[in-house]
Amino acid sequence: MAKPISKVLWIVLAVLAADRLMKAEDAPVAPVKTLLKENRLDEASAICKQYEVLSTRDRDDRFACAWVYLRTNQFDPAQKILDEQKGNAKLADYQLLQGYSLSLQKKYDEAKKVFEAVLESNKGKSAAVSAQELIAEMYESQDKMATAAFLYNLVVKEDPNRGQAVWGLSRFYQGQNDIRRCITYLEQTTKLWPKHIPSRFLLAKIYFAMGPEYSEQGFVWLKDSYRLNRTNPEVLEEIGSFFERKNKIPEAVKYWQKALSIKPDLALSAEKTKEYFNQTVKQLFDSEKYDAVLEKLESNQSLGNTPDMVLLRGQSYRALRKYDDAINHLRTYLRDNPKSAVANRELGIAFINKKLWNLAADAFAKAVVQEPNNGINLGWYAYSLEEKGELVKAKELWEKAITLLDQPDQIERANRKIATIEKRLKKQKAAQNIDE
């Protein structure tokens, strides 16, 4: 068995504790009591709603529906059933319902008295085991897990098929990092509750945390969770993470996107979707597939309008010689990132191609301030000044650029520019001498 995993998996329980994660694929056919026993609460609730319309008077069905309503936080219909069944107030079933209702209202002392009374008067009967189980649940709701686990153990010894007790013990042992017993009780929970997603999802998380050698076992439980509910966002997110570990990134992104479409505040899915989207766009850009870059950015407006992507959009338009579009997006980026040397240089190049020499020189000057030792910036700045007629300063910049450039072709170009400027300066001086 692998080393115990971190207690951080309690986060999973916080996310998935609501048993309403279950979703019925088909119309329920089992009676309410069976559905209740299997914790298929959504299906049971649907039948109970039908009973309300049909005005069923079957006592057992009404009690079962009261349990369903209480376990799904539907207090008003549950109380309605308790009120209509007051004639049966001496029955253990009624008293247990009453006690559970009090515990949900955090009236723990009152609830405990009710449960203990049922225990005392029903020794050796199923009602006493139910009371014990409900007392354990009450302690668990107060974060007294050790006490709750002690009682759950007693319940399971009396009746191994008590789902709530088995599920409670699995979570207790998970919190204790006793993974072997945690897994044992989780697997038992899945048998008792055949449509219960949290137990299956937690098994998947545990196996994944135990290391790569347990990955396939984890995925079996993850697939089972997905089979039961194809729209559960946490399950979809975890499937994405599984595919990422398998280096199947397109599949991973697909499931993260599905998860976000259902629950937009999922941090991991949002982060991963953004990471791989940016990675894909940058790979296209580095491959000089600028049309593909723009197409990708347009296809996903939310991710395509982040600052980094706005800059790439501007650079792509510039590379495609769509200078007006380039200027628009580069200026948008620079509003929030005015010290970006790359954006200022790209903007200057766009201005140069539109022969807007003054604007180009201003942009290159800003790039030089941010990256004074970048020969490329100095070269572009020199070029814009040359076009403006500021030859002396342009020559100085080209001479400085040569000391920073490392590519032979760039150095050769700089030398040619210096030679050209020197010729122009000589002509200017000769013309001045003639005028004098």
C-alpha positions, 0 to 999 in steps of 0.5 A: 500500500502506498504512503498515506495521502494528505488530508487535503482530500477533505476538500473533495468532500466539501465540494461533493458532500451534497448527495444531490450530485446524483442524477437519474438517467431514466425515470425511477421505478423503485419504491421510495423506501428502496431509493431512500435506502440506496441514497438515490434522493433525486429520484425519490424526491421526484416520486414524492412530488408525484405522491403530493399530486396523487394525495397518497395516504400510505403511511410508510410512503409518507414517512419515506418521503418525509425522510427524503425531504429532510435529507434534501433540505426541503423542510416545508413538505417534510413538516407537512407530512409530520403534521398530517401524521401526528396521530402516529406520534408514538411510532418510532418512525415518527419520533426518528423523523422528529429527532432528525428534523430537530438536529437539522435545526441544530437543536441538538439537545432536544434531538438527542433526547428523542433519539435516546428515548427511541433507543431505550424503548426499541432495544434489539430492534431496527429502530434502535440501530437507526437512532444510533446511526442518527445520533452519529450523524448529529455528532458528525454535523458538529465536527465530532468525527471521533465520537461519530465514528465510534457510533457508526462502528456500533451500527455497522456491527449490528447491520453492515448494510447501513449506508450512512454509517458505512459512508461516515466511516469511510470519511473518518478513516480518510481523515485519519489517513488510514487509506486501506480502511477508507477504501474498504468502506468507500467500496462498500458504500458504492455497493450499498448506494449504486448511484452515489457519486461522491464515494466513487469520486473520492475513490478516484481521487485517492487512487490518483493520489497514491501514484501512477501505478494506481492511475487506472484503478482511479480512472475506473471509479472516475468513469463510473462517476461520469457514467452516473452524471455526465454534467458534474463539473468536478468529475469533468475537471478530474477527467481533464486532469487524468488526460493531462497526466496521459499527455492527451492535452486536446482531450483534457482541454475538452473536459475542462471546457465542459466543466467551466461551461457548467461551473465557471468558477472552477479555478483549476479548469480555468487555469489549465484551459488558459494555459494550454490555449496560450501555449497553442497560440504561441506555438502558432505564432512562433511557427509564423502561422499568423492567420491561424493565430488570429483565427484561434483568438477570434474563436475564443473571445474570453481567452483571446482578449487577455493582455498577452493575447492582445499583444500577440494579435497586434504582432500577428496583424503587423506581420501580415502587414495589416498595419491599422489593425496592428496599431489598434491592438498594440495601443490597446495593450500599451494602455495597461502596459506602457513600458512594454519594449516589445509592444512599443517596438512593434507599434513603431514598425507599424508606424514606419510602414505607414510612413508616420515617422514622428509616431514611429520615432516616439514608439522606438524611443520608449522601447530603447528606454526599456531595453537600452542594450537591445541593438534591434531597438536602437537600429529601428530608432535610428532608421526612424530618425534618419527618415525624419532627417535627423542624420547625426543622431541616427548615425550615433544610434547606428554606431551604438547598435553595432556594438550590441548586435550579434548577427552578421547580417544585422551588423552588415546592414548597420554598417551600410546605413552608417555609410549611407548617412555619412554620404548624406551628411557630406552632401549636406555639408557640401551644399552648405559650403556652396551656399556660403 
